[in-house]
Amino acid sequence: MASPSYTPWLSLADSELTVENVHEHLDALQDDLWVAAACHDRLVDDVEVQQALLNIGLQRTSQAVQRCKDALNLPSADCESPESLQLDAAVAYFQDLPIDAQLCRLHGLLLGRQHRLVTYVEMCKDIPDDFGDSADEDAEWEDDPWAESSGGQRASKEALNFPVTLSAFLTSDLLQSACYIAIQALFPSLRVLLDRHGADLWPYRFTIYDSFPAHVDPSQYRDFLPRVSPTEDAELPPSWRHAKLEVDPSHILIINASADALGIVPSVYSASSAQDACLTSGELSAWYIRRVETIMLSTGIMDFALAVIQHGASQGVPELDELGEDLSLLTRLVYDAPGAGDADEEWTMERWKSMEPATIVRAYTAHSTAESLPNDILHLVMPYLYVLESRAERSGNPNPRLHTDLLYDFILTAPLEHVASIFEASKPTSSASQRVIKDDEDMARLALACLYGSNSLDEWPTMSRIFEYLMIFFKPLPISSLSRALDILDVHLESGEILSRWSVPAPFSWFLQSRNNVSEQRAWANRMARRAGGSNDELTTLEDWEWLLEDMLKLAGKGDSELRGAFGLLSVNEVIRIFFSGLLSTARFDVANIMLRQNRHVSSLTPQTIEEICLTSSREFYDNANSGNYKVGDMKSAYDCLEVPALSEQIAKEREFIEATSRLSSFNVMSRPGIPISPIEIRLTKDRLSLVSRLLVSNYDAYKHAEVILDLVYMLGFRGDVVAEVKTLAMLADAALQSEDFDRAYATSERMVKTVLDMRHTNISDQKVKEASEVCWVACYQLGRHPEFEAIDQKMVLLGRSLELCPPEQLHEVLSAWSRLEKEDIDLRETRLMEREALGGRVVPQKRAAAVMSGESRQPSLRSRLADFHLPATPLLNTPDAAALASKTFKSVAANFPFSRGRPMSDWGSESNRSDSRTRDGDSDVSAQATRVFSKGIGWLLGADEEQT
């Protein structure tokens, strides 16, 4: 239990201590050990109070130290240390006097604390005036919890602002305090700490250096950074390496002996980062590189990284030059290049080192304008290129053209507007240091390469500027070949401007590629004639078209083989033809007519040439038409285009064909179900008679308009073709037959027969007569033997015509049909005669006589007549000419018209003139079979095989 005299001291809190009450309570106590221990036990943040405690403690322990010195006869501090000083004697002394041992031990602790207190006070003096201002401002708004304490602490402003409290500094490890002060960037205070405790902190100097904030300007801590000794290839130790507290050696002996006597082992701070020996220059270089990487990764502030490298290089640290160059160049890219402040790109050393030189050059100029580019090249790109050249020399691979090659590669890929500004900044009148391109010949070659290598189609004014710079700067040019090249360039520039004016620009390289290619020049001339003016700037006046023609003729101008225009391989006449074709393709036929009359160039075209061009243009309109109506759209343009040339047989045929196309479209002829036939399909149809067949199929009563159909056939290109006329009449007769319009079918057949007979008295070739006769006799035979056709006289006439026209090998078959029909006619006449006699001489109608005859004299059934009916296959369809194709078409027409159409089958039995064979139940299927057989039409009779029929 503490003595009552110690109670007042123990009852005081640390925050209540003042200099006065410390002396008041401790000075009156007689126990030195207790007082010294009390002074060591108390830690306060007030400098004056802590100083008073240390003074009292040192005073109370100093007598024990002196007694030890006297007992052991130790010399004073200013004497040379005797060899008789023995630690063992001191330890033995303290073992006999444990109180003095404790006092001496406390003396050493208080002495070290005294040394730190002085250091702390010195560090507080060196803190910046603005350090901790924000904390002070915040504190003004807070209530002071100690404002009403009985004895408040008083502290200086410096101690209050210092980031480490006095109590913490006195008890914590020095390295920890040093790192914390370094982190706070209190470099003057750190200097004080190192100057007073350097010997203890030297092994851990790099731990302290690594604590320097990366975001702090290196100029604030560069004096701490390591350097290389000028005499040794190693680190130069700083002046504070051996700094420590100067203490009487005898005191050190006594303090250590007291600790040993008390069994206290002194604590020694150890860390893996301890480095007591000086580093080699290579190790220092590695540390500087790591420091730069830390700054780049944590802050990205390249200026600070560069400052560290520059300082290390200035202090003799090797292997930093290349890194310094990279940082310097990268710093220029990030901070000095145009648009650097607005760039969102993140630049790192790893990215920089991984980039190709050409990529870096483009990065320097990525945001340059045409006006700023020359200066950016001189101040940003060229230093980088010179560094590359210097490195190549240092590596043993010198390349004096390295910088020019990279620069020229950049210029060759730059936009033409930038190239023009570079050439302008390279004029020979400027000093060499101000010129981007310093060699005149190189500049001429670059200009040619840039122009002919460009794919631009809309920068002709810029190209002209480049050419003008060359012509102004280099007169005369140093090499005749370059002068020749520039003459060619002048011609190509003029050609390019003309093409661009008419919205058909060509890349500059095209002029070289097409120089000896007539097909390419012709294709571009056609493009110019057809696309002139573009969709947004169409040519509307005669003057516009005359201007276009004049420009096209300029491009076709003849001259030196190397100095020709864009169309130099085309003749003037061909260019005029191409122009006129392009004019017609725009459907400006009014302008075309005027130019044919008034323009001296267009009027020089021959009538045959004009007709050829108009026919070609008309067919283009025709083929592109969506509708066959020649009153609207492209079909109207195709028709109107044929009014430009003089009327000729070919023009008339083409116009008739267009009219025929329009008429076919009006009949709704289909290409596929639901899809009307298009004009291009009509033109590509090889057998145009098949179009008539499709018309008759798709229109029920079209056969009634024979003259219209025949006129259509004539307009399809068969005017004067009697064979085509016969085939058409055969199709009309067959269509009428399918509709059971026997009168019209008979009349058409008669007209067809007359036409064939007339052919025999003309100069038409025998082959065509034979072909027409083949169609005619088959058609007559088909109608003449049709069971539904009741006019026997007409049927006999038709079969007679078949006998007259058929080939010899078919006579038997036709004659058999004729004989059966003749017998039927004789029987009918006899029946009528007998009935007239029975009626007393009155005339018996033919139908009634037929009815009587059918009851008295039954005719052979249709089944029996068909049983022995046979026609061998005609060779008509085996011929490859148009007649065979027409026969196939004719067959398809008949196949599509069933014989039952027009008259119901149920009505057949009610007719009095029907034979018994069609009224019997047993013969009903025979009638149906006969209908199917005859529905095969003329195609079967013309020789189609069984599978087709």
Rosetta blueprint (number, residue, H / E / L):
1 M L
2 A L
3 S L
4 P L
5 S L
6 Y L
7 T H
8 P H
9 W H
10 L H
11 S H
12 L L
13 A L
14 D H
15 S H
16 E H
17 L L
18 T L
19 V H
20 E H
21 N H
22 V H
23 H H
24 E H
25 H H
26 L H
27 D L
28 A L
29 L L
30 Q L
31 D L
32 D H
33 L H
34 W H
35 V H
36 A H
37 A H
38 A H
39 C H
40 H H
41 D H
42 R L
43 L L
44 V L
45 D L
46 D L
47 V H
48 E H
49 V H
50 Q H
51 Q H
52 A H
53 L H
54 L H
55 N H
56 I H
57 G H
58 L H
59 Q H
60 R H
61 T H
62 S H
63 Q H
64 A H
65 V H
66 Q H
67 R H
68 C H
69 K H
70 D H
71 A H
72 L H
73 N L
74 L L
75 P L
76 S L
77 A L
78 D L
79 C L
80 E L
81 S L
82 P L
83 E L
84 S L
85 L L
86 Q L
87 L H
88 D H
89 A H
90 A H
91 V H
92 A H
93 Y H
94 F H
95 Q H
96 D H
97 L L
98 P H
99 I H
100 D H
101 A H
102 Q H
103 L H
104 C H
105 R H
106 L H
107 H H
108 G H
109 L H
110 L H
111 L H
112 G H
113 R H
114 Q H
115 H H
116 R H
117 L H
118 V H
119 T H
120 Y H
121 V H
122 E H
123 M H
124 C H
125 K H
126 D L
127 I L
128 P L
129 D L
130 D L
131 F L
132 G L
133 D H
134 S H
135 A H
136 D H
137 E H
138 D H
139 A H
140 E L
141 W L
142 E L
143 D L
144 D L
145 P L
146 W L
147 A L
148 E L
149 S L
150 S L
151 G L
152 G L
153 Q L
154 R L
155 A L
156 S L
157 K H
158 E H
159 A H
160 L H
161 N H
162 F L
163 P L
164 V L
165 T L
166 L H
167 S H
168 A H
169 F H
170 L H
171 T H
172 S L
173 D L
174 L H
175 L H
176 Q H
177 S H
178 A H
179 C H
180 Y H
181 I H
182 A H
183 I H
184 Q L
185 A L
186 L L
187 F H
188 P H
189 S H
190 L H
191 R H
192 V H
193 L H
194 L H
195 D H
196 R H
197 H H
198 G H
199 A H
200 D H
201 L H
202 W H
203 P H
204 Y H
205 R H
206 F H
207 T H
208 I H
209 Y H
210 D H
211 S L
212 F L
213 P L
214 A L
215 H L
216 V L
217 D L
218 P H
219 S H
220 Q H
221 Y L
222 R H
223 D H
224 F H
225 L L
226 P L
227 R L
228 V E
229 S L
230 P L
231 T L
232 E L
233 D L
234 A E
235 E E
236 L L
237 P L
238 P L
239 S L
240 W L
241 R L
242 H L
243 A L
244 K L
245 L L
246 E L
247 V L
248 D L
249 P H
250 S H
251 H H
252 I H
253 L H
254 I H
255 I H
256 N H
257 A H
258 S H
259 A H
260 D H
261 A H
262 L L
263 G L
264 I L
265 V L
266 P L
267 S L
268 V L
269 Y L
270 S L
271 A L
272 S L
273 S L
274 A L
275 Q L
276 D L
277 A L
278 C L
279 L L
280 T E
281 S H
282 G H
283 E H
284 L H
285 S H
286 A H
287 W H
288 Y H
289 I H
290 R H
291 R H
292 V H
293 E H
294 T H
295 I H
296 M H
297 L H
298 S H
299 T L
300 G L
301 I L
302 M H
303 D H
304 F H
305 A H
306 L H
307 A H
308 V H
309 I H
310 Q H
311 H H
312 G H
313 A H
314 S H
315 Q L
316 G L
317 V L
318 P L
319 E L
320 L L
321 D H
322 E H
323 L H
324 G H
325 E H
326 D H
327 L H
328 S H
329 L H
330 L H
331 T H
332 R H
333 L H
334 V H
335 Y H
336 D H
337 A L
338 P L
339 G L
340 A L
341 G L
342 D L
343 A L
344 D L
345 E L
346 E L
347 W L
348 T L
349 M H
350 E H
351 R H
352 W H
353 K H
354 S H
355 M L
356 E L
357 P H
358 A H
359 T H
360 I H
361 V H
362 R H
363 A H
364 Y H
365 T L
366 A L
367 H L
368 S L
369 T L
370 A L
371 E L
372 S L
373 L H
374 P H
375 N H
376 D H
377 I H
378 L H
379 H H
380 L H
381 V H
382 M H
383 P H
384 Y H
385 L H
386 Y H
387 V H
388 L H
389 E H
390 S H
391 R H
392 A H
393 E H
394 R H
395 S L
396 G L
397 N L
398 P L
399 N L
400 P L
401 R L
402 L H
403 H H
404 T H
405 D H
406 L H
407 L H
408 Y H
409 D H
410 F H
411 I H
412 L H
413 T H
414 A L
415 P L
416 L H
417 E H
418 H H
419 V H
420 A H
421 S H
422 I H
423 F H
424 E H
425 A L
426 S L
427 K L
428 P L
429 T L
430 S L
431 S L
432 A H
433 S H
434 Q H
435 R L
436 V L
437 I L
438 K L
439 D L
440 D H
441 E H
442 D H
443 M H
444 A H
445 R H
446 L H
447 A H
448 L H
449 A H
450 C H
451 L H
452 Y H
453 G H
454 S L
455 N L
456 S L
457 L L
458 D L
459 E L
460 W H
461 P H
462 T H
463 M H
464 S H
465 R H
466 I H
467 F H
468 E H
469 Y H
470 L H
471 M H
472 I H
473 F H
474 F L
475 K L
476 P L
477 L L
478 P L
479 I L
480 S H
481 S H
482 L H
483 S H
484 R H
485 A H
486 L H
487 D H
488 I H
489 L H
490 D H
491 V H
492 H H
493 L H
494 E H
495 S H
496 G H
497 E H
498 I H
499 L H
500 S H
501 R H
502 W L
503 S L
504 V L
505 P L
506 A L
507 P L
508 F H
509 S H
510 W H
511 F H
512 L H
513 Q H
514 S L
515 R L
516 N L
517 N L
518 V H
519 S H
520 E H
521 Q H
522 R H
523 A H
524 W H
525 A H
526 N H
527 R H
528 M H
529 A H
530 R H
531 R H
532 A L
533 G L
534 G L
535 S L
536 N L
537 D L
538 E L
539 L L
540 T L
541 T L
542 L H
543 E H
544 D H
545 W H
546 E H
547 W H
548 L H
549 L H
550 E H
551 D H
552 M H
553 L H
554 K H
555 L H
556 A L
557 G L
558 K L
559 G L
560 D L
561 S L
562 E L
563 L L
564 R L
565 G L
566 A L
567 F L
568 G L
569 L L
570 L L
571 S L
572 V H
573 N H
574 E H
575 V H
576 I H
577 R H
578 I H
579 F H
580 F H
581 S H
582 G H
583 L H
584 L H
585 S H
586 T L
587 A L
588 R L
589 F H
590 D H
591 V H
592 A H
593 N H
594 I H
595 M H
596 L H
597 R H
598 Q H
599 N L
600 R L
601 H L
602 V H
603 S H
604 S H
605 L L
606 T L
607 P H
608 Q H
609 T H
610 I H
611 E H
612 E H
613 I H
614 C H
615 L H
616 T H
617 S H
618 S H
619 R H
620 E H
621 F H
622 Y H
623 D H
624 N H
625 A L
626 N L
627 S L
628 G L
629 N L
630 Y L
631 K L
632 V L
633 G H
634 D H
635 M H
636 K H
637 S H
638 A H
639 Y H
640 D H
641 C H
642 L L
643 E L
644 V L
645 P L
646 A L
647 L L
648 S L
649 E H
650 Q H
651 I H
652 A H
653 K H
654 E H
655 R H
656 E H
657 F H
658 I H
659 E H
660 A H
661 T H
662 S H
663 R H
664 L H
665 S H
666 S H
667 F L
668 N L
669 V L
670 M E
671 S E
672 R E
673 P L
674 G L
675 I E
676 P E
677 I L
678 S L
679 P H
680 I H
681 E H
682 I H
683 R H
684 L H
685 T L
686 K L
687 D L
688 R L
689 L H
690 S H
691 L H
692 V H
693 S H
694 R H
695 L H
696 L H
697 V H
698 S H
699 N L
700 Y L
701 D L
702 A H
703 Y H
704 K H
705 H L
706 A H
707 E H
708 V H
709 I H
710 L H
711 D H
712 L H
713 V H
714 Y H
715 M H
716 L H
717 G H
718 F H
719 R L
720 G L
721 D L
722 V H
723 V H
724 A H
725 E H
726 V H
727 K H
728 T H
729 L H
730 A H
731 M H
732 L H
733 A H
734 D H
735 A H
736 A H
737 L H
738 Q H
739 S L
740 E L
741 D L
742 F H
743 D H
744 R H
745 A H
746 Y H
747 A H
748 T H
749 S H
750 E H
751 R H
752 M H
753 V H
754 K H
755 T H
756 V H
757 L H
758 D H
759 M H
760 R L
761 H L
762 T L
763 N L
764 I L
765 S L
766 D H
767 Q H
768 K H
769 V H
770 K H
771 E H
772 A H
773 S H
774 E H
775 V H
776 C H
777 W H
778 V H
779 A H
780 C H
781 Y H
782 Q H
783 L H
784 G H
785 R L
786 H L
787 P L
788 E L
789 F L
790 E L
791 A L
792 I H
793 D H
794 Q H
795 K H
796 M H
797 V H
798 L H
799 L H
800 G H
801 R H
802 S H
803 L H
804 E H
805 L H
806 C L
807 P L
808 P H
809 E H
810 Q H
811 L H
812 H H
813 E H
814 V H
815 L H
816 S H
817 A H
818 W H
819 S H
820 R H
821 L H
822 E H
823 K H
824 E H
825 D H
826 I H
827 D H
828 L H
829 R H
830 E H
831 T H
832 R H
833 L H
834 M H
835 E H
836 R H
837 E H
838 A H
839 L L
840 G L
841 G L
842 R L
843 V L
844 V L
845 P L
846 Q H
847 K H
848 R H
849 A H
850 A H
851 A H
852 V H
853 M H
854 S H
855 G H
856 E H
857 S L
858 R L
859 Q L
860 P L
861 S L
862 L H
863 R H
864 S H
865 R H
866 L H
867 A H
868 D L
869 F L
870 H L
871 L L
872 P L
873 A L
874 T L
875 P H
876 L H
877 L H
878 N H
879 T L
880 P L
881 D L
882 A H
883 A H
884 A H
885 L H
886 A H
887 S H
888 K H
889 T H
890 F H
891 K H
892 S H
893 V H
894 A H
895 A H
896 N L
897 F L
898 P L
899 F L
900 S L
901 R L
902 G L
903 R L
904 P L
905 M H
906 S H
907 D H
908 W H
909 G H
910 S H
911 E L
912 S L
913 N L
914 R L
915 S L
916 D H
917 S H
918 R H
919 T L
920 R L
921 D L
922 G L
923 D L
924 S H
925 D H
926 V H
927 S H
928 A H
929 Q H
930 A H
931 T H
932 R H
933 V H
934 F H
935 S L
936 K L
937 G H
938 I H
939 G H
940 W H
941 L H
942 L L
943 G L
944 A L
945 D L
946 E L
947 E L
948 Q L
949 T L
